[in-house]
Amino acid sequence: MVNLNTNFIAGASTHVVGGSLFGQSAEVRFTPHAYDWNYGDGGTQSTAVSGARWDALGLREFSATPTSHIYASEGSFTTSVSVRYGVEYRVGGGAWIPVSGEVSSSATTTVVIVEGADTVLAARDCTNSRSSQSCK
């Protein structure tokens, strides 16, 4: 909706990739550190969180969240998020050793369709009486 918070959520999590190196087990662990959001209307931001549903955050719908964005106009916007991961490795079940720098991974883009809405005043609650003249 135009001029209301649109809440975004990235589905990234820590994951481990295993293999072998010179006959020993080897693992690389990727931990999300940052999320680079592109909202498709020129708006961008970086967050340390992946986002969550409003109810999981204890918020009402359309409340501001760390990952939300407000679109100022109607339209179709191609959005994306790039996740920056910290990397660690270990060989033979030893201690995790950090690797300097980060690795980025971009998610599939999503098209967001933003529309406006008109509000109307009604004489009463129209939930159960849509046939009333003031509830049409």
C-alpha positions as CSV (number, residue, x, y, z in Angstrom):
1,M,0.0,0.0,0.0
2,V,1.2,3.5,-0.8
3,N,2.6,5.4,2.2
4,L,2.4,2.3,4.5
5,N,5.3,0.1,5.7
6,T,5.9,-2.9,3.6
7,N,7.7,-5.6,5.7
8,F,10.5,-7.6,4.0
9,I,12.0,-10.9,5.3
10,A,15.1,-12.7,4.0
11,G,15.3,-16.5,4.6
12,A,19.0,-16.7,5.2
13,S,20.5,-18.8,8.1
14,T,23.8,-20.2,9.2
15,H,24.7,-23.3,7.2
16,V,27.7,-25.7,7.0
17,V,29.1,-27.3,3.9
18,G,31.1,-30.4,4.4
19,G,33.7,-32.3,2.3
20,S,37.1,-33.7,2.6
21,L,40.6,-32.2,2.3
22,F,43.7,-34.4,2.0
23,G,41.7,-37.4,3.4
24,Q,40.3,-35.5,6.4
25,S,36.9,-34.1,7.0
26,A,36.6,-30.4,6.2
27,E,33.7,-28.0,6.9
28,V,33.0,-24.4,5.9
29,R,30.4,-22.5,8.0
30,F,28.6,-19.5,6.6
31,T,26.9,-17.1,9.0
32,P,24.7,-14.2,7.8
33,H,26.1,-10.8,9.1
34,A,24.3,-8.2,7.0
35,Y,21.5,-7.8,4.6
36,D,21.6,-5.3,1.7
37,W,18.1,-4.4,0.6
38,N,17.2,-2.8,-2.7
39,Y,13.5,-1.9,-2.7
40,G,13.3,-1.1,-6.5
41,D,12.2,2.5,-6.2
42,G,15.7,3.9,-5.5
43,G,15.4,3.1,-1.8
44,T,18.1,0.9,-0.2
45,Q,19.3,0.0,3.3
46,S,21.6,-2.4,5.1
47,T,20.4,-4.2,8.2
48,A,22.0,-6.6,10.7
49,V,18.7,-8.6,10.9
50,S,16.9,-10.7,8.3
51,G,13.4,-9.5,9.2
52,A,10.4,-11.2,10.7
53,R,6.6,-11.2,10.4
54,W,4.8,-8.5,12.3
55,D,3.1,-10.9,14.6
56,A,6.4,-12.6,15.5
57,L,7.7,-9.1,16.4
58,G,4.7,-8.3,18.5
59,L,3.7,-5.5,16.1
60,R,0.5,-4.5,14.3
61,E,0.4,-4.8,10.6
62,F,2.0,-1.9,8.7
63,S,4.2,-1.0,11.7
64,A,7.8,0.0,11.0
65,T,10.3,-2.8,11.3
66,P,14.1,-2.8,10.8
67,T,13.6,-4.2,7.3
68,S,10.4,-2.3,6.2
69,H,10.1,0.3,3.5
70,I,7.5,2.8,2.6
71,Y,6.6,3.2,-1.1
72,A,5.6,6.8,-2.0
73,S,3.8,5.9,-5.2
74,E,1.9,3.2,-7.0
75,G,3.8,0.9,-9.3
76,S,5.5,-2.4,-9.9
77,F,8.9,-2.6,-8.2
78,T,11.6,-5.2,-8.5
79,T,13.1,-5.8,-5.1
80,S,16.2,-7.8,-4.0
81,V,18.3,-8.6,-1.0
82,S,22.0,-9.6,-0.9
83,V,23.2,-11.4,2.2
84,R,26.7,-10.9,3.4
85,Y,28.1,-14.0,5.2
86,G,31.0,-14.3,7.6
87,V,33.0,-17.5,6.9
88,E,34.8,-20.0,9.1
89,Y,36.4,-23.3,8.4
90,R,37.7,-26.3,10.2
91,V,39.5,-29.5,9.3
92,G,39.3,-32.9,11.1
93,G,36.7,-31.6,13.6
94,G,39.1,-29.0,15.0
95,A,38.3,-25.5,16.1
96,W,36.6,-23.1,13.8
97,I,39.0,-20.7,12.1
98,P,37.6,-17.3,10.8
99,V,38.3,-16.2,7.3
100,S,38.8,-12.4,6.8
101,G,36.2,-10.6,4.7
102,E,32.7,-11.6,3.7
103,V,31.0,-13.6,1.0
104,S,27.8,-12.2,-0.6
105,S,24.9,-14.1,-2.1
106,S,22.0,-12.5,-3.9
107,A,18.5,-13.9,-3.6
108,T,16.0,-14.2,-6.4
109,T,14.3,-10.9,-7.2
110,T,10.7,-10.3,-6.3
111,V,8.2,-8.0,-7.9
112,V,6.2,-5.9,-5.4
113,I,3.0,-4.3,-6.7
114,V,2.1,-1.2,-4.7
115,E,-1.4,0.2,-4.9
116,G,-3.3,3.0,-3.3
117,A,-6.5,2.6,-1.3
118,D,-9.5,4.8,-0.6
119,T,-11.1,4.8,2.8
120,V,-14.7,5.5,3.5
121,L,-16.7,6.4,6.6
122,A,-19.6,4.1,7.5
123,A,-22.3,4.7,10.0
124,R,-21.6,1.3,11.7
125,D,-19.4,-1.8,11.6
126,C,-19.9,-3.3,8.1
127,T,-18.4,-6.7,8.9
128,N,-21.8,-8.5,9.1
129,S,-24.1,-6.1,7.3
130,R,-22.7,-5.4,3.9
131,S,-26.2,-4.9,2.4
132,S,-26.7,-1.6,4.3
133,Q,-26.6,1.6,2.3
134,S,-23.7,2.9,4.3
135,C,-21.7,-0.4,3.9
136,K,-21.6,-0.6,0.1
